[in-house]
Amino acid sequence: MLFGKKSLAASARPATSRGRRGVFPSPGLKETLEHLGGGGPVLDLGPADDGTLSFLGELHHEVQVADLDAAALARGDELPYEQEAYRAVLGWDILFRVPQEQRSALADTLTGWLQPGGVLFLILPLDSQGLGWSYRFRIVGPSRLEYRPGRALLAHPVPSNREVLSLFPGLECNGARILRHGAREFVLRRPPAG
């Protein structure tokens, strides 16, 4: 496995209550892992987590970790990631963490990192119940994720399903999976070459 970590400060303000915590089913994670099959390069855009790294390593994935500030991604700050280098990008809640006006640039950056046929996995809150908190995610099984509230964030409007799909016109998606615990999952696929 390859490990690379770069941490950039996030804008924050105190939130009135902590986000939802626990282990929940994740059909989007299951689909992402099935797409990956038996190995390949993965970019994890969350903080390094030993459980996630061990799980992906046992499946023979080469994992690069980047705990990046979403606004830096959206601005196009110099980042050491090659175009079309990853079979999967685990974007987690990164789209929610950027201001609305920077989401299009962020979507272009994420799309550019995917290999043809690669997938992008995103998680968003259903509505304002998730506002104010980022999450740390840990893979605990092939279709289960642990949600751990992270740092307080400036609240940004939660993008609708239509807005998410419009940000990624070059990627294919069957829509959002709406989960009982108050999240939406998106698995967006770059069409194969040729």
Secondary structure per residue as TSV (DSSP state, phi and psi in degrees):
chain	resnum	aa	ss	phi	psi
A	1	M	-	360.0	146.9
A	2	L	-	-104.6	137.5
A	3	F	-	-123.6	125.4
A	4	G	-	-135.5	133.0
A	5	K	-	-135.8	131.7
A	6	K	-	-136.5	126.4
A	7	S	-	-116.3	129.4
A	8	L	-	-121.1	143.6
A	9	A	-	-65.3	145.8
A	10	A	-	-107.6	147.5
A	11	S	-	-71.6	138.5
A	12	A	-	-144.3	155.5
A	13	R	-	-144.5	153.5
A	14	P	-	-63.3	140.3
A	15	A	-	-105.3	159.1
A	16	T	S	-79.7	-25.6
A	17	S	S	-149.0	152.4
A	18	R	-	-76.8	152.8
A	19	G	-	-71.2	178.3
A	20	R	-	-75.0	136.7
A	21	R	-	-120.9	146.2
A	22	G	E	148.3	-179.2
A	23	V	E	-105.9	128.2
A	24	F	E	-133.8	153.6
A	25	P	E	-62.2	148.5
A	26	S	-	-140.4	87.7
A	27	P	H	-63.7	-29.0
A	28	G	H	-66.3	-40.3
A	29	L	H	-62.8	-44.3
A	30	K	H	-57.8	-46.1
A	31	E	H	-63.4	-40.9
A	32	T	H	-61.2	-46.7
A	33	L	H	-66.4	-38.4
A	34	E	H	-63.2	-38.1
A	35	H	H	-64.1	-39.8
A	36	L	H	-68.3	-33.6
A	37	G	-	65.6	-135.3
A	38	G	S	-94.3	41.0
A	39	G	-	133.2	169.0
A	40	G	E	138.7	162.4
A	41	P	E	-74.6	132.3
A	42	V	E	-127.1	135.7
A	43	L	E	-107.5	118.8
A	44	D	E	-102.8	114.2
A	45	L	-	-92.2	27.6
A	46	G	S	-115.9	174.9
A	47	P	-	-61.7	148.6
A	48	A	-	-58.0	129.9
A	49	D	-	-131.5	122.1
A	50	D	H	-58.4	-39.8
A	51	G	H	-63.1	-45.4
A	52	T	H	-64.9	-44.6
A	53	L	H	-64.3	-41.1
A	54	S	H	-64.3	-44.6
A	55	F	H	-60.1	-49.7
A	56	L	H	-68.0	-35.9
A	57	G	H	-63.5	-38.6
A	58	E	H	-66.0	-22.1
A	59	L	T	-92.0	9.6
A	60	H	T	69.5	31.9
A	61	H	E	-92.9	140.2
A	62	E	E	-88.2	113.3
A	63	V	E	-110.1	132.6
A	64	Q	E	-116.4	131.2
A	65	V	E	-110.8	136.2
A	66	A	-	-140.8	100.6
A	67	D	-	-83.0	80.9
A	68	L	-	-102.0	146.0
A	69	D	-	-70.6	127.0
A	70	A	H	-59.9	-34.9
A	71	A	H	-65.2	-34.5
A	72	A	H	-64.8	-39.0
A	73	L	H	-62.4	-45.4
A	74	A	H	-64.9	-34.4
A	75	R	H	-74.6	-15.6
A	76	G	T	80.8	26.3
A	77	D	-	-52.5	151.4
A	78	E	-	-60.1	115.6
A	79	L	-	-126.9	143.9
A	80	P	-	-85.7	42.2
A	81	Y	-	-117.5	132.7
A	82	E	-	-81.0	150.1
A	83	Q	T	-66.4	141.6
A	84	E	T	54.7	37.8
A	85	A	-	-99.9	-13.4
A	86	Y	E	-122.2	137.5
A	87	R	E	-75.7	-24.4
A	88	A	E	-149.6	143.4
A	89	V	E	-120.0	120.0
A	90	L	E	-89.8	94.8
A	91	G	E	-85.5	-13.4
A	92	W	E	47.9	-123.6
A	93	D	T	-101.9	21.8
A	94	I	T	-62.0	-34.0
A	95	L	T	-64.5	-34.0
A	96	F	T	-71.9	-25.7
A	97	R	T	-83.9	-1.6
A	98	V	S	-109.1	150.8
A	99	P	-	-60.8	151.6
A	100	Q	G	-54.0	-39.8
A	101	E	G	-71.5	-12.1
A	102	Q	G	-103.7	-2.5
A	103	R	H	-68.0	-34.5
A	104	S	H	-64.4	-43.9
A	105	A	H	-64.2	-39.8
A	106	L	H	-63.1	-44.1
A	107	A	H	-59.9	-41.2
A	108	D	H	-62.1	-41.6
A	109	T	H	-63.6	-47.1
A	110	L	H	-63.3	-42.8
A	111	T	H	-61.3	-41.4
A	112	G	H	-63.3	-26.9
A	113	W	H	-78.8	-16.1
A	114	L	E	-79.9	137.4
A	115	Q	E	-68.7	156.7
A	116	P	E	-54.6	130.3
A	117	G	E	86.2	-3.5
A	118	G	E	-77.1	164.4
A	119	V	E	-124.5	149.0
A	120	L	E	-115.8	127.2
A	121	F	E	-109.9	123.6
A	122	L	E	-128.0	148.9
A	123	I	E	-129.0	132.0
A	124	L	E	-133.9	150.8
A	125	P	E	-69.1	155.6
A	126	L	S	-67.9	-42.2
A	127	D	S	-152.3	-157.0
A	128	S	G	-67.7	-6.0
A	129	Q	G	-62.0	-24.5
A	130	G	G	-94.0	-2.6
A	131	L	T	-64.4	140.0
A	132	G	T	99.5	-10.1
A	133	W	E	-135.1	135.5
A	134	S	E	-88.4	166.8
A	135	Y	E	-124.6	153.9
A	136	R	E	-105.9	133.1
A	137	F	E	-113.4	140.6
A	138	R	E	-128.9	128.1
A	139	I	E	-76.6	122.1
A	140	V	E	-113.8	-1.9
A	141	G	E	-177.5	173.4
A	142	P	T	-64.8	-14.5
A	143	S	T	-144.5	32.0
A	144	R	E	-138.1	135.9
A	145	L	E	-125.0	141.0
A	146	E	E	-94.4	128.7
A	147	Y	E	-100.5	124.0
A	148	R	E	-126.2	116.3
A	149	P	E	-56.8	134.7
A	150	G	E	-101.5	-120.1
A	151	R	E	-96.4	156.2
A	152	A	E	-69.4	144.8
A	153	L	-	-127.2	159.3
A	154	L	-	-64.7	134.5
A	155	A	-	-74.2	130.0
A	156	H	-	-120.3	151.2
A	157	P	-	-59.7	138.9
A	158	V	-	-78.0	123.9
A	159	P	-	-67.3	142.0
A	160	S	-	-73.4	167.8
A	161	N	H	-57.6	-44.1
A	162	R	H	-60.4	-42.5
A	163	E	H	-63.7	-42.4
A	164	V	H	-60.0	-49.0
A	165	L	H	-63.9	-35.0
A	166	S	H	-71.2	-23.3
A	167	L	H	-73.2	-20.9
A	168	F	-	-123.8	62.5
A	169	P	T	-65.0	-23.2
A	170	G	T	-88.2	-0.3
A	171	L	S	-112.0	150.5
A	172	E	B	-96.6	139.4
A	173	C	-	-151.6	139.6
A	174	N	-	-88.2	9.8
A	175	G	-	104.4	-175.8
A	176	A	-	-90.3	146.5
A	177	R	E	-93.7	122.6
A	178	I	E	-96.9	121.4
A	179	L	E	-102.5	152.0
A	180	R	T	-60.8	-28.6
A	181	H	T	-84.9	7.4
A	182	G	T	95.4	35.2
A	183	A	E	-134.1	159.9
A	184	R	E	-120.7	138.4
A	185	E	E	-116.2	139.6
A	186	F	E	-124.5	131.8
A	187	V	E	-118.1	110.6
A	188	L	E	-109.4	132.3
A	189	R	E	-116.7	131.5
A	190	R	-	-79.7	132.2
A	191	P	-	-59.4	145.5
A	192	P	-	-62.4	155.3
A	193	A	-	-66.5	147.8
A	194	G	-	80.4	360.0
